[in-house]
Amino acid sequence: MSRRNLIILAFIVLLVVLGLAEVLVKNAPSVTGGNPGNNTLGMRLGLDLSGGTRLVYQADLSQIGNESAADAMKGAMDIITRRVDAYGVSEATIQKLGSNQIVVQLPGIRDVDAAIALIGTTAQLEFKEMEYDSSGNPVLDSSGNPIWIPSTGVINGNVTALTGQYLKSTSKVVFETNTSAPEVSIEFNSEGAQLFQQITTRLFVATDSTQNKPLGIFLDNQLVSDPKVNAILSSSGVITGLTLSEANSLAIELNSGALPVPLVGPIERTTVDPTLGADSIHKSLIAGMVGLILVIVFMVVYYRLPGALASAALIIYGILMLGLFKLIPVTLTLPGIAGFILSIGMAVDANVLIFERLKEELRAGRTLSVAVETGFNRAWPAVRDTHVTAIISCIVLYWVGSALVEPRMQGFALTLGIGVALSLFSAVIVTRTFVRLLVGTNVSENLPLFGVAKPAQTSNSKEQG
């Protein structure tokens, strides 16, 4: 065994150990970070496997003003993404459909109504104060409720209303010291701080005074709370009168900002039962195991020892594939699993091409060392071309799936593409190294172990005179 082959073997063993650790440890790291997936191994499963909801919204582009439709849609998608991520939905997918629709995929979501409310709200935060008559009494509307008018201040000589656009993205839920009631802590930027200070100065009379005036906090024109201003404030404050759930949602909405375009819907809502997803996983595992066993049996029976080595490489290939799926991470869908299983066929196909070349060289009487190198080198152009064309096909499929907002097509293309690329490594590096390790051993001269018949024994006859 050469030193080079031993180094490659050690590298393969290291990859297998790392792959197993990535697969078996639920909280193993991924390239993008974030929360682990939504199953026991931490793999990230799509709607069809984990259950969940698919929502389609339509944007009302008539209200975007001078902003371009593309920018408004992109802004809306970015904000929905931040809201859904903050809400804790695992592996949500937000994509544009056509020119004015947004598709939101929520794998594993349970409280769908809350998610719908969170996604669709425009979260327009406004600060208002009561309107007073000449006697200092609140002006009431026809229903006997106080009339609220925008709270304004002066910035650079202009009268400006205080709204959520002056907030920093640092809003968070806090708890009042004495009552432990949930509140939302807010912080203003420099311009907002000027406005807030002017407004609280106007509404504040004296400490502990019952004459202090309230500051109304409105979300989407609905009064959230109206605390009295008991101090002059500038850069920060709190929003009170909320339940814990309302406080959490409000903090998310304030940090993500208002949607730049109103959303109508969801105009479509498709729910996938988690039971159906579990059944799909079960059937997929059975299909994958049966297919893998049949492939291994065929390889061992037809190619003998090289087939057994290729089967070991195939198992390594499966471990590395699952490890990559979790490391990248890849959201697995049912078509994605189909792409994974199909990629196993690609890995076997490469070995078949290589082993047929190897058998030809052995039949020609070459030694195992020469047959291995010659066989692999001659099979390489065919192996390379089939894998490159398959990867190009996967890229086209993924692009089409992205354009059609069809994650199942994307999942199939992605898993198949990764599998095809890894199968090249499996056949050219792993299997080749395993076969090279046989050179110089006792089995290297045993041709039947390589699926090659022993050469027929011949003898020279002597002429009788």
C-alpha positions in Angstrom: 0.0 0.0 0.0 1.4 3.3 -1.0 1.7 6.2 1.4 -0.5 8.3 -0.9 -3.4 5.8 -0.8 -3.2 5.6 3.0 -3.4 9.4 3.3 -6.5 9.4 1.0 -8.0 6.6 3.0 -7.5 8.5 6.3 -9.1 11.6 4.6 -12.1 9.5 3.6 -12.5 8.0 7.1 -12.3 11.6 8.5 -15.1 12.7 6.2 -17.2 9.7 7.2 -16.8 10.5 10.9 -17.7 14.2 10.3 -20.6 13.2 8.2 -22.0 10.8 10.8 -21.6 13.4 13.5 -23.4 16.0 11.4 -26.3 13.5 10.7 -26.7 12.0 14.2 -26.3 15.2 16.3 -29.5 17.1 16.1 -28.0 20.5 16.9 -25.0 20.1 14.6 -23.9 23.3 13.0 -25.0 24.4 9.5 -23.5 26.9 7.1 -26.4 29.4 7.5 -26.7 28.8 11.3 -30.2 29.2 12.8 -32.4 26.7 14.4 -32.2 23.0 13.9 -34.6 21.3 11.5 -38.1 20.1 12.3 -37.5 16.4 12.9 -35.7 14.2 15.4 -32.4 14.3 13.5 -32.5 18.0 12.9 -33.1 17.6 9.2 -35.2 20.4 7.6 -38.3 19.0 6.0 -40.6 20.7 3.5 -44.4 21.0 3.6 -45.1 17.7 2.1 -43.0 15.8 4.7 -43.5 17.8 7.9 -47.0 19.2 7.3 -47.8 22.9 7.3 -49.4 25.6 5.3 -49.0 27.3 1.9 -50.4 30.9 1.7 -50.7 33.0 -1.4 -51.1 36.8 -1.0 -51.8 39.4 -3.7 -50.2 42.8 -3.4 -52.3 46.0 -4.0 -49.8 47.8 -6.2 -52.2 50.7 -6.8 -51.1 52.3 -3.5 -47.3 52.3 -3.9 -47.0 55.9 -5.1 -43.8 56.7 -6.9 -42.0 53.5 -5.8 -41.5 50.9 -8.5 -43.6 47.7 -8.3 -40.4 45.5 -8.2 -39.0 47.4 -5.3 -42.3 47.4 -3.4 -42.6 43.6 -3.9 -39.0 43.0 -2.8 -39.5 45.2 0.3 -42.7 43.3 1.2 -41.0 39.9 0.8 -38.0 41.1 3.0 -40.3 42.3 5.7 -42.4 39.1 5.6 -39.2 37.0 5.9 -38.1 38.9 8.9 -41.5 38.6 10.6 -41.8 34.9 9.9 -38.2 34.2 11.1 -38.8 36.2 14.3 -42.0 34.3 14.8 -40.0 31.1 14.9 -41.3 29.3 11.8 -38.8 26.7 10.8 -37.6 26.9 7.2 -40.3 29.2 5.8 -40.0 30.0 2.1 -41.1 33.3 0.8 -41.1 33.8 -3.0 -42.6 36.0 -5.7 -45.3 34.6 -8.0 -46.0 36.5 -11.1 -45.8 40.3 -10.8 -48.1 40.9 -7.8 -48.3 37.7 -5.7 -46.3 36.4 -2.8 -46.2 32.7 -1.8 -45.4 31.9 1.8 -44.6 28.3 2.7 -44.8 27.5 6.5 -43.5 24.0 7.2 -44.5 22.6 10.6 -46.6 25.7 11.6 -49.4 25.0 14.0 -51.0 28.4 14.8 -51.8 29.3 11.3 -54.2 32.1 12.1 -51.6 33.9 14.2 -49.1 33.5 11.4 -51.6 34.9 8.9 -52.3 37.9 11.1 -48.5 38.5 11.5 -47.7 38.3 7.8 -50.6 40.4 6.5 -50.6 43.3 9.0 -49.2 46.6 7.8 -48.1 47.6 11.3 -48.6 51.4 10.9 -47.6 52.8 14.3 -48.8 56.3 15.1 -48.7 58.5 18.2 -51.8 60.7 18.9 -53.1 63.0 21.6 -56.6 64.0 22.5 -58.2 67.1 21.0 -59.2 69.6 23.7 -61.8 72.5 23.6 -61.1 76.0 24.8 -62.1 75.0 28.4 -59.5 72.2 28.4 -62.0 69.4 28.1 -61.5 66.5 25.6 -63.6 66.9 22.4 -65.9 63.9 22.0 -67.3 62.4 18.8 -70.9 61.4 18.2 -70.4 58.2 20.1 -69.1 59.9 23.2 -65.5 58.8 22.6 -62.5 61.2 22.7 -61.2 62.4 19.3 -57.5 61.7 18.8 -55.3 63.9 16.6 -51.7 63.2 15.4 -49.0 64.1 17.9 -46.6 66.5 16.1 -43.4 68.4 16.7 -41.2 70.7 14.7 -38.1 69.4 12.9 -36.1 71.9 10.8 -39.0 74.3 10.8 -41.5 71.7 9.6 -44.5 70.4 11.6 -44.0 66.6 11.6 -46.2 63.8 13.0 -44.5 61.2 15.2 -44.9 57.7 13.6 -43.2 54.3 13.7 -40.8 55.4 10.9 -38.7 57.1 13.5 -38.2 53.9 15.6 -35.0 52.0 15.7 -35.2 48.2 15.2 -34.5 47.5 18.8 -38.1 47.0 20.1 -38.4 44.2 22.7 -40.7 42.8 25.3 -40.0 43.9 28.9 -41.9 43.5 32.1 -43.1 46.3 34.4 -41.2 46.1 37.7 -44.1 46.2 40.1 -46.8 44.3 38.2 -44.7 42.2 35.9 -47.1 43.2 33.1 -45.6 42.8 29.6 -44.6 46.0 27.8 -42.9 46.8 24.5 -39.8 48.9 24.9 -39.2 51.3 22.0 -36.3 53.5 21.0 -36.4 56.5 18.6 -33.7 57.7 16.3 -32.4 61.3 16.6 -35.3 63.0 14.8 -37.8 60.8 16.6 -36.2 61.7 19.9 -36.7 65.4 19.1 -40.4 64.9 18.3 -41.0 62.7 21.3 -39.4 65.2 23.7 -41.5 68.0 22.3 -44.7 65.9 22.6 -44.1 64.6 26.1 -43.1 68.2 27.2 -46.5 69.4 26.0 -48.4 66.6 27.6 -46.6 66.6 31.0 -47.9 68.8 33.7 -46.2 67.7 37.0 -45.0 64.5 38.6 -47.9 62.5 40.1 -50.3 65.0 38.7 -53.8 63.8 37.6 -53.7 66.6 35.0 -51.0 64.9 32.9 -52.4 64.1 29.5 -52.4 60.7 27.8 -50.4 59.8 24.7 -52.3 57.5 22.5 -50.4 54.7 20.7 -52.2 53.4 17.6 -51.4 50.4 15.5 -53.2 50.3 12.1 -55.6 53.0 13.4 -56.5 50.9 16.4 -55.8 52.3 19.9 -53.3 49.9 21.6 -52.7 51.9 24.8 -53.0 55.5 26.1 -50.7 55.9 29.1 -50.5 59.3 30.8 -47.2 61.1 30.3 -45.7 61.4 33.8 -42.3 62.5 32.7 -40.5 64.3 29.9 -39.0 61.7 27.7 -36.8 61.8 24.6 -35.2 58.8 23.1 -37.2 55.9 24.5 -40.5 54.8 26.0 -42.8 51.8 26.5 -46.1 50.6 25.1 -48.4 49.2 27.8 -51.8 47.5 28.0 -50.8 44.4 26.0 -51.0 40.7 26.6 -47.7 38.8 26.3 -48.7 37.4 22.9 -49.7 40.8 21.7 -46.4 42.3 23.0 -44.4 39.7 21.2 -46.2 40.2 17.9 -46.0 44.0 18.2 -42.2 43.9 18.9 -41.7 41.8 15.8 -43.9 44.1 13.6 -42.1 47.2 14.8 -38.7 45.8 14.2 -39.5 44.5 10.8 -41.2 47.7 9.7 -44.4 48.4 7.9 -45.2 46.6 4.7 -44.6 49.0 1.7 -47.6 47.6 -0.1 -50.9 46.3 1.3 -51.5 42.6 1.0 -54.9 41.0 0.1 -55.5 37.5 1.3 -54.4 34.9 1.7 -56.2 34.3 -1.6 -55.1 30.7 -1.5 -54.5 28.5 1.6 -53.3 24.9 1.3 -52.8 22.9 4.5 -50.8 19.6 4.5 -51.6 17.1 7.3 -48.4 16.1 9.2 -49.7 12.5 9.2 -49.6 12.4 5.4 -46.0 13.7 5.6 -45.0 11.0 8.1 -46.5 8.4 5.9 -44.6 9.8 2.9 -41.3 9.6 4.9 -42.0 6.0 5.9 -42.7 4.9 2.3 -39.7 6.8 1.0 -37.4 5.2 3.5 -38.7 1.7 2.6 -38.3 2.5 -1.2 -34.8 3.8 -0.6 -33.7 0.8 1.5 -35.1 -1.7 -0.9 -33.4 0.1 -3.9 -30.1 0.3 -2.1 -30.1 -3.4 -1.1 -31.0 -4.4 -4.7 -28.2 -2.3 -6.1 -25.7 -3.7 -3.6 -26.7 -7.3 -4.4 -26.4 -6.7 -8.1 -22.9 -5.0 -7.7 -21.6 -7.8 -5.5 -23.0 -10.7 -7.7 -21.9 -9.2 -11.0 -18.6 -7.5 -10.1 -17.6 -9.6 -7.1 -14.9 -7.9 -5.0 -15.0 -4.5 -6.8 -18.7 -4.5 -6.4 -18.4 -5.0 -2.7 -16.0 -2.1 -2.5 -18.3 0.0 -4.6 -21.2 -0.9 -2.2 -19.0 0.3 0.7 -18.4 3.5 -1.2 -22.1 3.8 -1.8 -22.8 3.7 1.9 -20.2 6.3 2.5 -21.8 8.3 -0.3 -25.2 8.1 1.5 -23.6 9.3 4.8 -21.9 12.2 3.2 -25.1 13.2 1.3 -27.2 13.3 4.4 -24.4 15.3 6.2 -24.3 17.8 3.3 -28.1 18.1 3.4 -27.9 19.1 7.0 -24.8 21.2 6.7 -25.9 23.4 3.8 -28.8 23.0 4.9 -31.2 21.6 2.3 -35.0 21.5 3.0 -36.0 18.0 2.0 -39.2 17.5 0.1 -40.7 14.2 -1.3 -39.4 15.0 -4.8 -36.1 15.9 -3.1 -35.9 12.4 -1.6 -36.6 11.1 -5.1 -33.7 13.1 -6.4 -31.5 11.7 -3.7 -32.5 8.1 -4.6 -32.0 8.8 -8.3 -28.5 10.2 -7.6 -27.6 6.8 -6.1 -28.2 5.4 -9.5 -25.8 7.9 -11.0 -23.2 6.9 -8.5 -23.6 3.2 -9.5 -23.6 4.1 -13.2 -20.1 5.6 -12.8 -18.9 2.5 -11.1 -20.3 0.3 -13.8 -18.4 2.2 -16.5 -15.2 2.0 -14.5 -15.5 -1.7 -13.6 -16.3 -2.7 -17.2 -13.1 -1.0 -18.3 -11.2 -2.6 -15.4 -12.4 -6.1 -16.5 -11.4 -5.4 -20.1 -7.8 -4.6 -19.0 -7.6 -7.6 -16.7 -8.9 -9.9 -19.6 -6.1 -8.4 -21.8 -3.6 -9.8 -19.3 -2.5 -6.6 -17.5 -1.7 -6.6 -13.8 -4.2 -5.2 -11.3 -2.1 -2.0 -10.8 -2.0 -1.3 -14.5 -5.6 -2.3 -15.1 -6.8 0.0 -12.3 -5.1 3.1 -13.6 -5.8 2.3 -17.2 -9.4 1.4 -16.6 -10.2 4.5 -14.5 -8.4 6.8 -17.0 -10.3 5.4 -20.0 -13.6 5.5 -18.2 -13.1 9.1 -17.0 -14.3 11.0 -20.1 -17.6 9.1 -20.2 -18.1 9.5 -16.4 -17.2 13.2 -16.6 -19.5 14.0 -19.5 -22.5 12.2 -18.0 -22.1 14.0 -14.7 -21.6 17.4 -16.3 -24.7 17.1 -18.4 -26.7 15.9 -15.4 -25.6 18.9 -13.4 -26.5 21.3 -16.2 -30.0 19.7 -16.3 -30.3 20.2 -12.5 -29.4 23.8 -12.8 -32.0 24.4 -15.5 -34.6 22.5 -13.4 -33.8 24.6 -10.3 -34.1 27.8 -12.3 -37.4 26.8 -13.7 -38.7 25.8 -10.3 -37.6 29.1 -8.9 -39.4 31.0 -11.7 -42.6 29.0 -11.1 -42.3 29.2 -7.3 -42.4 25.4 -7.1 -40.2 24.3 -4.2 -40.7 20.6 -5.0 -39.1 21.0 -8.4 -36.3 23.0 -6.8 -35.8 20.4 -4.1 -35.6 17.6 -6.7 -33.0 19.6 -8.7 -31.0 20.6 -5.7 -30.7 17.1 -4.1 -30.1 15.5 -7.5 -27.4 18.0 -8.3 -25.6 17.6 -5.0 -25.9 13.8 -5.4 -24.4 13.8 -8.9 -21.5 16.0 -7.8 -20.8 13.8 -4.8 -21.2 10.6 -6.9 -18.2 11.8 -9.0 -16.2 12.0 -5.8 -17.4 8.6 -4.6 -16.5 6.8 -7.9 -13.3 8.6 -8.8 -11.8 9.0 -5.3 -13.4 6.6 -2.8 -13.9 3.5 -5.0 -10.6 4.0 -6.8 -8.7 4.2 -3.5 -10.4 1.1 -2.2 -9.4 -0.8 -5.4 -5.9 0.6 -5.3 -5.5 -0.8 -1.7 -5.8 -4.3 -3.2 -2.7 -3.9 -5.4 0.1 -6.0 -4.0 -2.1 -8.2 -1.9 -2.9 -11.9 -2.4 -6.3 -11.2 -3.9 -4.8 -9.1 -6.7 -4.0 -12.3 -8.7 -7.3 -13.9 -8.1 -9.2 -12.9 -11.3 -12.5 -14.5 -10.4 -12.8 -12.1 -7.5 -12.9 -9.3 -10.1 -15.5 -11.0 -12.3 -12.9 -12.2 -14.8 -12.5 -15.9 -15.7 -9.1 -17.4 -15.4 -7.2 -17.7 -18.7 -7.4 -21.2 -20.2 -4.4 -23.4 -19.8 -2.7 -24.3 -23.1 0.1 -26.8 -23.8 2.3 -27.2 -26.9 1.9 -30.6 -28.6 5.0 -32.4 -29.9 5.0 -34.0 -33.2 5.8 -37.7 -33.1 8.3 -38.8 -35.6 
